[in-house]
């Protein structure tokens, strides 16, 4: 691919309308635009244009059976993309949109089957980023977009990540600096009773249960312990979020005794080191000094007391890991509560399910 890519810097809070209008023209003309959302950067095309949507799959090298998310900028557009909309979708939309949560609903006839990978359902969300909302508004069409990375790679949270993966493949990259949450949206299927969590994200499942007043089913693939047999939404099938560096995830029943847990991680790291492998440890701030004292190279994910920080740093750290050119990474696990479920979903997939339980 050898597309002439333009990188346009935009203010993330008050974007210049002229710059966004240029990108909107590209969307309307069937081109591809990378744009920021509050979660990660998205790779966008006109959701009503089958040929433009197919370009997304080719550029990302993404399997055609892996559906995309349709992005809207106002609530009335939900009814353009969906039909027979469940009550739960409206509750989520009114309480959490714009925001990092995607609903799975029955699709309307206006949405091409390429967007939904032939499924009768469609994933829809309203992003909480001024640039994304203005781009959708000025385009005058809904925008289909997955994350703007090559398939399988860690999702992009900075313009530098996007440029590395997408320069020369897309028409425009809108550079609005680092994204806010750093992990993709929560995805919930409200066509089923009870609703089913398909992908955990920045909105914890516990918050969704409070808002809806019902329990939400959490299948094993949403925890990241296995892949779904069928791609019911983005992020549930195929290896995702993976660095090039092989990674081992060390899980524990209890992470509260930092020293005890760190000693077990060190033991695993030493086994690889003794084989002559250059080893790096991905650690929380609470334990990083144990590993530094043991002589290991360490990348800090953030504090266990602030899982928002860990989630925000996650993909950035996985990309930085590849820059170190080590042979293997040993990564700490996190308690599976709140954002911890989101973090563990991403880490299990990033490790290729190479997990040691201690």
C-alpha positions in Angstrom: 0.0 0.0 0.0 1.3 3.4 -0.9 -1.3 6.0 0.0 -0.3 9.6 0.4 -1.2 10.2 4.1 -1.7 13.6 5.5 -1.3 14.1 9.3 -3.4 17.0 10.6 -2.9 18.3 14.1 -6.1 19.3 15.8 -7.0 20.7 19.2 -8.6 17.8 21.2 -11.0 20.2 23.0 -11.8 22.9 20.4 -10.9 21.3 17.0 -10.6 23.6 14.0 -13.7 23.0 12.0 -11.9 23.6 8.7 -9.5 20.7 9.4 -12.3 18.4 10.4 -14.3 19.3 7.3 -11.3 18.2 5.1 -11.4 14.8 6.9 -15.2 14.7 6.6 -14.9 15.2 2.8 -12.6 12.2 2.6 -15.1 10.1 4.6 -17.9 11.1 2.2 -15.7 10.3 -0.8 -15.1 6.7 0.3 -11.7 7.3 1.9 -10.2 6.4 5.3 -9.6 8.7 8.2 -7.9 7.9 11.5 -9.5 9.9 14.3 -9.2 10.1 18.1 -11.8 8.8 20.5 -11.8 8.9 24.3 -10.7 5.2 24.2 -8.2 4.6 21.4 -7.7 5.9 17.9 -10.2 4.7 15.3 -9.9 3.8 11.6 -13.0 5.3 10.1 -15.0 5.0 6.8 -18.5 5.8 5.7 -20.6 3.1 7.4 -23.1 3.2 4.4 -20.4 2.6 1.8 -19.6 -1.1 1.4 -16.5 -0.5 -0.7 -15.1 2.0 1.8 -15.8 -0.5 4.7 -13.9 -3.2 2.8 -10.9 -0.9 2.7 -10.8 -0.9 6.5 -10.4 -4.7 6.5 -7.6 -4.6 3.9 -5.7 -1.8 5.5 -5.8 -3.4 8.9 -5.3 -6.9 7.6 -8.4 -7.8 9.6 -10.4 -11.0 9.1 -13.7 -10.2 7.2 -15.7 -12.1 9.9 -14.7 -9.6 12.6 -17.4 -6.9 12.8 -16.9 -3.2 13.2 -18.5 -0.6 15.5 -20.7 2.1 14.0 -20.1 5.5 15.6 -22.9 8.1 15.9 -23.0 11.7 17.1 -26.6 12.1 18.2 -29.2 9.8 19.8 -31.6 10.0 16.8 -28.9 8.3 14.7 -29.3 5.1 16.8 -32.5 4.5 14.9 -30.8 4.9 11.5 -28.4 2.0 12.3 -30.7 -0.2 14.4 -34.2 -1.7 14.4 -36.3 -3.1 17.2 -34.1 -1.3 19.8 -34.4 -2.9 23.3 -35.2 -0.7 26.3 -31.8 -1.4 27.8 -30.1 0.2 24.8 -32.0 3.5 25.4 -31.1 3.4 29.1 -27.4 3.0 28.4 -27.6 5.7 25.6 -29.3 8.2 27.8 -27.1 7.7 30.9 -23.7 6.9 29.4 -23.5 8.4 25.9 -21.4 10.1 24.8 -19.1 7.6 26.4 -17.0 4.4 26.2 -19.7 1.8 26.0 -21.0 0.0 22.9 -24.4 -1.7 22.6 -25.2 -4.6 20.4 -28.7 -4.2 18.8 -30.6 -5.5 15.8 -29.3 -3.8 12.7 -31.3 -1.8 10.2 -31.3 -2.5 6.5 -29.2 0.7 5.9 -26.1 -0.9 7.4 -24.2 -3.1 4.9 -23.5 -6.7 5.8 -19.7 -5.9 5.5 -19.9 -3.7 8.6 -21.5 -6.5 10.7 -19.6 -9.4 9.1 -23.0 -10.8 8.0 -24.5 -10.8 11.5 -28.1 -9.6 12.1 -26.8 -7.4 14.9 -24.7 -4.2 14.9 -22.4 -2.6 17.4 -23.1 1.1 18.0 -21.6 3.8 20.2 -21.4 7.5 20.6 -17.8 8.5 21.4 -17.1 11.2 24.0 -14.4 13.1 22.0 -15.0 16.5 20.4 -13.0 15.6 17.4 -14.8 12.3 16.8 -18.2 13.9 17.3 -17.4 16.8 14.9 -16.1 14.4 12.3 -19.3 12.4 12.3 -21.5 15.5 12.3 -19.6 17.2 9.3 -19.4 13.9 7.4 -23.2 13.7 7.4 -22.9 9.9 7.6 -22.4 7.3 10.3 -18.7 6.1 10.6 -17.7 2.5 10.9 -14.4 2.1 12.7 -12.3 -0.4 14.5 -9.1 0.6 16.3 -6.4 2.1 14.0 -3.8 -0.6 14.4 -2.7 -3.6 12.3 -4.8 -6.6 13.3 -3.6 -8.3 16.4 -1.3 -5.5 17.5 -1.8 -3.3 20.7 -4.4 -0.6 20.0 -3.1 2.9 19.4 -3.4 5.5 22.1 -1.0 8.1 20.7 -0.5 9.6 17.3 2.9 8.0 17.2 1.3 4.5 17.4 -1.0 5.4 14.6 1.7 6.7 12.3 3.8 3.6 12.9 0.9 1.3 11.8 -1.2 3.4 9.4 1.1 5.9 7.6 0.9 5.2 3.9 -2.3 3.2 4.3 -4.9 5.9 5.0 -5.8 9.3 3.6 -5.8 11.4 6.8 -4.6 11.0 10.3 -6.2 13.5 12.8 -3.6 14.0 15.5 -5.2 15.1 18.8 -2.6 13.8 21.2 -3.0 10.9 23.6 -6.4 9.3 24.3 -8.0 9.4 27.7 -8.9 5.8 28.7 -6.4 3.8 26.7 -8.6 0.7 26.3 -11.4 0.1 23.9 -15.1 0.5 24.8 -17.1 -1.8 26.9 -19.4 -3.9 24.6 -22.7 -5.3 25.9 -25.2 -7.3 23.9 -28.7 -6.1 24.9 -30.5 -8.3 22.3 -30.2 -11.2 24.8 -31.9 -11.8 28.1 -30.1 -11.2 30.4 -27.7 -8.9 28.5 -24.3 -10.4 27.9 -20.9 -8.6 28.3 -18.9 -9.3 25.1 -15.9 -7.1 25.9 -15.0 -5.4 29.2 -13.9 -1.8 28.9 -13.6 1.5 30.7 -17.2 1.2 32.0 -17.1 -1.7 34.5 -19.8 -4.3 34.3 -20.8 -3.5 37.9 -21.7 0.0 36.9 -23.8 -1.3 34.0 -25.6 -3.7 36.3 -26.5 -0.7 38.6 -27.7 1.4 35.7 -29.8 -1.4 34.2 -31.0 -2.9 37.5 -30.2 -6.4 36.3 -27.4 -8.9 36.4 -25.2 -9.2 33.2 -23.9 -12.5 32.0 -20.1 -12.7 31.7 -18.9 -15.5 29.4 -15.4 -17.0 29.7 -14.3 -15.2 26.5 -15.2 -11.8 28.0 -12.7 -12.6 30.8 -10.1 -13.3 28.2 -9.6 -16.9 29.2 -10.5 -18.2 25.8 -11.7 -17.0 22.3 -15.3 -17.0 21.3 -16.2 -19.5 18.6 -17.8 -16.7 16.6 -16.9 -13.0 16.4 -20.2 -11.6 17.8 -18.4 -8.2 18.2 -14.9 -6.8 18.0 -12.4 -8.2 20.5 -13.9 -11.6 21.2 -12.2 -13.8 18.6 -8.6 -13.9 17.2 -5.5 -12.9 19.1 -5.6 -9.3 20.0 -3.5 -6.6 21.6 -0.3 -8.6 21.3 3.2 -7.2 21.3 5.8 -9.0 19.1 7.7 -9.9 22.2 6.5 -13.3 23.7 4.8 -12.7 27.1 4.0 -14.8 30.1 1.2 -13.7 32.4 1.5 -14.6 36.1 -1.8 -14.9 37.8 -2.5 -15.3 41.5 -5.5 -16.0 43.8 -4.4 -13.1 46.0 -2.3 -10.1 45.0 -2.4 -8.3 48.3 0.9 -9.7 49.7 3.2 -7.7 47.3 6.5 -9.3 48.5 5.2 -12.9 48.3 3.8 -12.4 44.8 6.9 -10.6 43.6 9.1 -13.4 44.8 7.1 -15.9 42.7 7.3 -13.6 39.7 11.1 -13.3 40.2 11.4 -17.1 40.4 9.6 -17.4 37.0 11.7 -14.6 35.4 15.0 -16.2 36.7 14.0 -19.5 35.0 13.9 -17.7 31.6 17.0 -15.7 32.4 19.0 -18.8 33.1 18.2 -20.0 29.6 20.0 -17.0 28.3 16.8 -15.0 27.4 16.8 -11.3 27.9 13.9 -10.8 30.3 11.7 -7.8 31.1 9.1 -7.6 33.8 5.8 -5.6 33.4 5.0 -4.6 37.0 2.8 -2.5 39.2 4.4 0.4 41.0 3.9 -1.4 44.3 6.3 -4.2 43.3 8.7 -2.8 40.7 11.5 -2.2 43.2 11.6 -5.9 44.0 12.4 -6.7 40.4 14.9 -3.8 40.0 16.8 -5.1 43.1 16.8 -8.6 41.5 18.5 -7.1 38.5 15.6 -7.2 36.0 14.6 -4.6 33.5 11.2 -3.3 34.5 8.3 -1.5 32.8 5.8 0.0 35.2 2.1 -0.3 34.3 0.9 1.9 37.2 -0.5 1.5 40.7 -2.9 -1.3 41.8 -4.7 1.4 43.7 -5.5 3.2 40.5 -6.6 0.7 37.8 -7.6 3.6 35.6 -3.8 4.4 35.4 -3.0 0.8 34.6 -5.6 0.6 31.8 -4.4 3.9 30.3 -0.8 2.8 30.2 -1.4 -0.8 29.1 -1.2 -0.6 25.3 1.5 2.1 25.4 3.6 -0.2 27.6 3.1 -3.2 25.4 4.4 -1.1 22.4 7.3 0.2 24.5 8.2 -3.5 25.4 8.8 -4.2 21.7 11.2 -1.3 21.5 13.4 -2.9 24.3 14.2 -5.9 22.1 14.1 -8.4 24.9 13.4 -12.1 24.3 10.5 -12.5 26.8 8.3 -10.5 29.1 6.9 -11.6 32.4 3.8 -9.7 33.3 2.0 -9.3 36.6 -1.8 -10.0 36.8 -4.5 -7.9 38.6 -7.5 -8.6 40.6 -10.5 -9.2 38.4 -12.8 -6.5 39.8 -14.0 -3.3 38.2 -11.4 -2.2 35.6 -9.3 -5.2 36.7 -11.6 -7.4 34.5 -10.8 -5.2 31.5 -7.1 -5.2 32.2 -7.0 -9.0 32.6 -9.0 -9.5 29.4 -6.4 -7.5 27.4 -3.4 -9.1 29.2 -4.6 -12.7 28.7 -5.2 -12.1 25.0 -1.9 -10.2 24.7 0.0 -13.2 26.2 -1.6 -15.6 23.7 -3.0 -17.4 26.8 0.5 -18.2 28.0 -0.5 -18.0 31.7 1.1 -19.3 34.8 -1.0 -19.5 38.0 0.9 -19.2 41.3 
